[in-house]
Structure formats: C-alpha cells, structure tokens
C-alpha cells in the first residue's frame, strides 16, 4: 500500500527538520568553541608581543637590563596578563619565571624553547594533569638593528575555562536541539494539517457528490491558487458530467417509452393469433416463442425506463404498505410462471412500512423473477417476511445453481451479467438487481445477497418499519 502524500511530506519533515536543527546548533557550538580558542590565542600572542616590545626597548646587549624591565611589567596588574610567563636567553637558559608550575611541567616547557617555528611564534598545548591543559605561546625576540635573537619569551594560560565552557555548550546545544526539534516538528505538523484543510474539505465534498447534486459544485471559500484551480476544474467536470447524464437519461427514457407502444401492440397481435383454432402445432409453437421474446423485450424496456427514472433520484411520496399483502399478491402472480417450480410463502403477521407500493412491488418481483429464471425444474423458490430490531425483513431464497464468489460483488451493478453455467446471456439486460438496489436505497433500506454455487441464493432486504407500526 502506497503512503499518502500527506504522510510522505510529514515523514520527510519529521526526519529532515531535526537533522537540520541539530546540524545548525552543533555548527554554532563548534564556531563558538573555535572562537574561544582563538580569543585565548590572541590574548597570549598580544601579551607576548607586549613583553617582546619591552625587551626590545630596554636592550643594551645585556640580559639583566631587559629582565628588570620585564619584571616591572609583570608586577603591573593587567586584565590580559596570562597565568604563566617565562623568559630565557637565546640559548634556552631560563632567566625568569612568573607563575607557579610543577617541576615535571618545567621540563616540557624548556623543550618548547628549541622547537622549530619559535622565531615566528609557536602555539602548543601541554597537559598539566589529566583533564587540565595549558595553552603555550613561545616566540623569539630579535634585535631590529642586527636581527640577532635577544631573548625567548613564553606565555601560557589554562584551558580549564575553555573546556568548562565547551562542556556547558554541549549540554545547552543538546537541550536546544532536542527542544527546538520538538517545537519545530509540532508547529510544522500543525501548519501541514492547516495547509491540507482546504484539500480535505474538497475531498470530503467529492466523496459526498452523487448524480443528483452534480450541479451544486464545490462551496465557495478562500483557497490557495492551486487548490482553487483544482476546485474550478472539478466544478467544470461535474457540470459536463451532469449534462451528459441528463442527456443519457432523457435518451433512455425516450427510447424506452417509444418502444413500449409497438411492443405492446405486437404482444396484443400475438395474443390474438394464438387464440385462433386453425393454427397447426408448428406455427403455434413458433408464435409462442415469439410471444415469450416480445414479453422479455417489454420487461427489458420497462426496466430501462424504470432505471432511468430511479437514477434521476425521484422524490418519494410514501404511503403505508402492508408487506404481507404485497408478498401474497406477488406469489399469486408469479405462480403461473414458475414452470414446474415450487413457490412457498412464509408470512404470519402484518408488517407495515412507509414507501411507494409500485416500486416495492417491482423490487420484489425482480428478485423473484431472477430466482425463477435460474432455478431448474423441481427446485423451490421461497418468500419469507419477518421483523428484526425495527426492520422489516423480506427474504427470497432459491435452490438454483447459485452465483460464484467472483461475480457476487458486482451482480447489483447496472448492465452486469454473470456469464456462468446455468445463466444465459439472453436472460436480460442486467438491470433487475440494479433496480432492486436503487429501490432499497430510495427507501433507506439495506440489501444483502448470499449465494453458493450448486446450493442456491438468498436475497435479504431490510426496510425500516413505519413509526406508527412500531408504536402498535
């Protein structure tokens, strides 16, 4: 089963937005951490340059002169003063240390004097203890006049503050990413739901559209341009479809009506011919066959006309109908046509509903006629009437060859004929059960067909009992 467009968009949004938010938040965290490291490096470099400038200004070819000047500088309180400042001669011999460092760290720091890149300034990170690092900047101070190295300067500061800030940023980043993703997803889904609301209203109206209200079209309301274009296209399609259906119904009704008169006249002429005693047996048998075919054509014409009328959704003028009387009348009329079949009627009490007597009679006649057609000689057609939870229940069952499960879901569709064994394609136009379904729906009823090949068919019709009858 394919996923709906709405769910596809929601799924992509739910997956993509958290990924995007996490990516943006962690990128911002990385930039902030890098900025803190850069700020610390700039501060160390700036202070080292200040010390180097002091050395250059107080140099007279003796280390003692600039050492005194540097000590004076270190004694001044400055917000940019690092925790560690060391001074060495050009050979790497330590001349001065400002700040407490353990002896083990002093050896690592002494090693920095001799590393390449010191002439241009070199940054290094040295581990003091586990989890505590020291950021070191080492630079060689040269005499501008002769470019000889005057001294080596080394400044350093702890990375504890940067590490702590980095850990706090990780926690804040996770919280912001999770909460931000949840809020964004919820808001996005609400916007998605709101955005699909006009489409849902269109789909809901489409599902309610029937042949009787095609001209009504979609209600006028503000819509996005794309959906408005869809609504206009649907309205145009429905108008054309309504016009086509109206023309078809008019055509079928007109043709059916025009055929009834000549067919009735032909049936009357055949009835007169069959009454003549001078006919030989062969001619009489041929006339009987013609009479049966004409009667079948008249039935098909009547069904076409009735189907066209029912598809037009006529207004129903209900009257009280006693189903017991109706079934007894139908059983009496159909008995001569049973051709060696048994017709049983099981009715006891009166069951009164509200409806159109002629349509209800035609409904049951069509079901009984089908049962007679497809039940072989010696079989049984049974009519039963009862009540069930406020419903009148009419059952017509037969012992015919039944309907295969393949065709059963479609037998009530107009012009559908199941071409199975025992069912001739010449039996009708496939409108009998379609008319039954339309009449049942017109009376707010329900219909159910159960059938098994080789066993028979049962048609069960439920119709609401008239309120007055319920009270009685």
N, C-alpha and C positions, 0 to 999 in steps of 0.2 A: 504494500500500500504506500503510495507516494505521499510525502509530507506536504501539508498545505503551505501556500505562500506565506501566510501569516506566521506559521511556526518556523519556517525557514528564516525569515527576517528576524524573528525573536531569538532563534538559536544563534545566528551569526552575531547579533548584537550582544547577547549574553556572553559569548565567548570573546568577541573582539574588544569590547569596551574594557573589561578588567585587564586584558593584556596591554592595551594602550595606556591605561591609567598606571599600572604597575611600571611599565616602561618609562613613562614620563616622570613619575615620582622618584624612581631609583636613579634616573639620569640626573635629576635635580640634586639628589643626595650626593651623587658622585661629583658633580660640579662644585657643590659646597665644600665637600671634604678636600677636593683638589685646591679650592680657593684658600682654605685654612692652611694647608701645607705651603702654598705659595706665599701667603702672608707671613708665615713664620720664617721662610727662607729670605724673603725681602727684608724682614726686620734684622735677621742675623747679618745679612750682607751689608745693610746700611750701617749697623753698629761697627762691623769690621772695617768698613771704609772710613768711619769716623776715627777709629783707633789708628788706622794707617795714615790718615791725614795728620794726626797728632805726631806720629813718629817722623814723618817727612818734615814737618815744620820745626821739630826740635832735634834734628840730626846734626851732629858735628863730628862725625866719624867715631863716636864712642857710644856704646850701648847704654851707658849709665845715664846720659842726658835724656834720651827718649824714654828710658824706663821710668825715670822720675816723673816725666810729663804724663805718661800713661797711667801711673799710679794716681796722680792728681785727678785725672779724668775719671778713673774708676770710682774714686771717692765721691764724686758728684752723683746725686740721685737722679736717675733718668727713667722715664716710663718704658724706654726701649732697651734698657740695659738687660742683657741676657744673664742667665744664671752662672755661666762659665765663661771666663776669659783667660787665655794663656798667651804668653809672649815668649819667643825663642830667638836665638841668634841665627844667622844664616846657616850654621852647621847643624841646627836642630837641638841645641842645648837649651833647656828650659830656663828662662830668665825670671819669669814671674807667672804666678797662677792666682787668679781671683775666683773664688768659689771652691767649695769642698767637693773633692772627688776621691773615691777609693783608690788604693794603690793598684789594684788589678785594672782599673779603667785607665790609670795614667799611662800604663804600658801601651794600651791600644791607641790612646791619643797621641803618644810620642811617635807611634808608627805612621800617623797621618802626615807628620812633617815631611816625610820622604816619598810620599806618593806622587805619581805624575799628575799634572794639571793644577798643582798648587799655585803656580805662577799666575794663572788667570782666575783662581778661586775655585775651590772644590767643596762640594756638599757630600756628606756621608751621614749614615745613621748607624749609631753604635748602641748595642744592647748593654744596659747598665745591670739590670736584674731581669728575671723572667717577667715579661709583660710591661717593662718600663724601658723605653728607648730614649736616646739622646741624639738630637739633630746637631751636627757639627758642620761649621764652615771654616775652612782653612785657606789662607791667602798669603802670598809672599809680597812684602813691601819693598819696592825698588826706589833707588835714588833717581829722580828725574834728570839729574845732570849727567850721570855716567851709567845709568841703568844697572847699577850694582844692587844686589839684594842687601837691604839694611836689616830686615828682621822678618820673622814669621809670626803671623797673628792667627789665633784660633779662638773662635767663639762658639758657644753651644747653648742649647736650651732643651728642656724636657719636652717630649711629645705626649706627656700624660693628658694635658688639657685637650689636645687634638684628638687623641684616642677616645677620651671620655665623650667629647662632643660627637665623634663619629659613631660611638655606640648609641648615644641618645638619638642621633639622627636615624639610625637603623630602626629603632623602636617606633619613633614617630612616623617614619616612612611606611613601615608595615601597617600601622594603625590607619594612617591616612589613605593608603592604597586599598585596604580592605573596606573601610567605611565609605570611602569615595566610590569604590566599585559598586557596593550595595546600593548606595543612593542613586548613582548614575543608572544602574540597571533597572531599579524600581521606577525612576522617573521616565526612563526610556520606554519601558513596557506600558506605562500609563499613557504616554504620548502615542505609542503604537496603537494601543487599544482605541484611544480617542480618534486617531487618524483613520482607523478602519471602520469607525462607527457609521459614516455615510454609506460605505460599501455594504456593511451588514444590513442597513435599512433597505438598500436596493435589493440585496439578495433575499431578504425576508419578504419583500413585496413580490419579487419574481416567483417565489415558491407559492404565494397565495393567488397568483394570477390563474384564472380559468377562462374558458372560451366565452363566458358570459360577461366578463369585465375587462376584456382586452382594450376597449376604447378608453377606459378610465386612465390608463397610463400611470406613471410614477408621480407621487405628490411633489409639488413644487417646494423646494427648500434650498438653502445655500449649500453649495458643494464645491470642492476643488475643480478646476477646469477639466482635468482628465476624467473625473467621475461624472461631471456634467455632460461631457461628450458621450460617455457610455450611456447615461440616462436618456439623452436625446436619441441615440441610436436605437435603444430598446423601445422607446415610445414609437418611433417611426416603424420599426419592425412589427410591433403589436398592431398598429393601425392597418398596415398592409395585410397582416395575417387575419385580422378581424374582417376586413373587406373580402379576402379570399374565402374565408369560412362562410361568410354570409352569402356570397355568390354560389358557393357549392351547395349550401343548404337549400337555397332557393331553386337551384337547378334540380337537385334530387327530388325535392318536394314537387316541383312542376312535372318532372318526368313520371314520377310515381303516380301522381294524380291523373295524368293523361293516359297512363297505361291501364288504370283500373277500369275505365269505362269500356274499352274494346275487349279486355279480358273477361269482364263480367258478361258482356254481350255474347262472347264466344262460348262461355260456360253455359249460358242460357240456351243457345242453339244446340249445344251438345246434349243438354238435358232433354230437349225436345226430340232430337234424333234417337236417343236411347229409349224413348218411350214407344217408338214405332215397332209393331209386332212383325213387320215384314222383313226385318234385318236378319241376314244369316249370321251364324255364330262368329265367323271370322271378322266380319265387318263390325259386329257388336263389340268384340274384344278389342279391336283397334280403336273404336270410339271411346271405350272405357279407358284405354291407355292415354288417349288424347285428353280425356276429361281429367284424369289424375294430374297430368302435366300442367294443364291450364290452372287447376286448383293450386298446384305448387307455385306456379308463377304469380297467381293472385296473392298467395301468402307472402312470397318474397317481396312483391310490390308493397303490400301493406306494411311489412317490416321496414322497408326502406323509408316509407313515408313516416312511420312512427319514430324511427331512429333519427330522422332529420328534425322532427318536432321536439324530441327529447334533448337532442344536442343543443337546441336553441334555448334550453333551460326555461320551459314554460312555467308560469305561475300556477301553483296548485290550489284548487278550491276544495278543501277536504270536506267530506261528509262521513257520517258513521257508516262503517262497512262491517257486516257480520261475516267473518271469515268462514264460519261453519256453513252458512248458506251458500257462500261463493264456492267452496270446495265441493259441496254436494252438486251444485249446478255444473261445475266443470267435469266431475266424474260421470255425470249423466250424459254430457255432450261428447265426451271422448270415448265412452264405452263402445259405440259402433265402429270406431276407427282402430280399435285395439288389435284386430286381425289375429285372433287366437291367443291373445294375452289376457292375463287376469288383472283386473283393476280393483284394488282394495282401498277402502276409505275408513280411516280411523279417526272419528271425531266424536266428542261427547257433549261438552258444554258449548254455549255460545261464547265466542271471543270477538269482541268488537274493537276495531281500531278506527283511526281517523285518516281518510285518504280518498283517492279517486277510484271508484269502483271499476270503471272500464280498464284503467291502467293496471290495477291489481289483478284483474281477471286475465288480461293479456300476459302479465308476468307469469302467473301460474300456468296458463295454457302453454306458453313457450317451454317451460320446464317439463311439463307432462308430455308435450309433443316430442321433445328430444328423447325422453325416456322410452316412449313407444317406438320411435324410429330405430333406436339402437338396442332394443331388447328382442331377442329371437322368439319365435313362436314357442308357447309353453312357458314363457317367463312370467314374471309378476311385476307390476307397477303399483306402488303403494303410496297413498296420500295420507298424511297424518297432521293433526293440529293439536297444539298444546300451549302451555304458558310457562314462562321461565323468568322469575325476578322482574316482573313488569313488562316482559316482552311476549308478544305473540309469536309462536314458533311454527312455521309451516315446513314440513319435510316431504320431499318427493324422492323416493328411492326405487331403484330398479335392479333387476338381476341380469342386466346386459353384460357386454364384454368389457365395459369399463374404459377408462381413459388412462393412457400411460403417464407416468410422473413427469416425463419430458414435456408433454403438451399441457398438463393440468394448469400451470400458472397462467396460460395465455388464452384459455378457452372463452373467457369473457371479453376479449378484445374484439372490436368490430372487424368483421370480414376474416376472422381467423378460423381456419378449419383444420382439424387434426386428421390427416390422411392416414389413418390406421386401419387395421383389418376390422371388418365389420362396419366401417364408416365410409360411405360412398361420397365422393366429391360432388355428386349431383344432388345431395340431400338439401342443400340450401346455400344461402349467401354468407353464412357465418354471422348473422345478426341476432339470432334468437337469444343467446345468453347475454350478448351485449345489451340488448333491450332490457332483459331481466335486471342486470346490474344497474342500469340507468334508473329504472323504476324504483328499485330498492333504495338507491341514494336519494332520489326525489322524496321518498317517504322517511328519510333519516333512519334507514334500517341497515342491516348487516347481512351479508351472504357468505356462505362457506360451502365449498364443494369437496367432497371426499370420494375418491374412486380408486379401485384396484382392478387391474386387468384380469379378466376371467371371473370376477366376483360380482361387480356391479358398481353403481354410482349412487351417491346420496347428496342431494342438494338441500341445505338447511338455510332457511330465510328467517331472520328475526325482524319483527316490526314492533315499534312502540305501541303499547295498548293505550287507547284513548283514556284521558284522565277520568271521565265520567265512569268508564267501565272499571277503572281501578278502585274508585270510591265505592262502587257497588259490590 
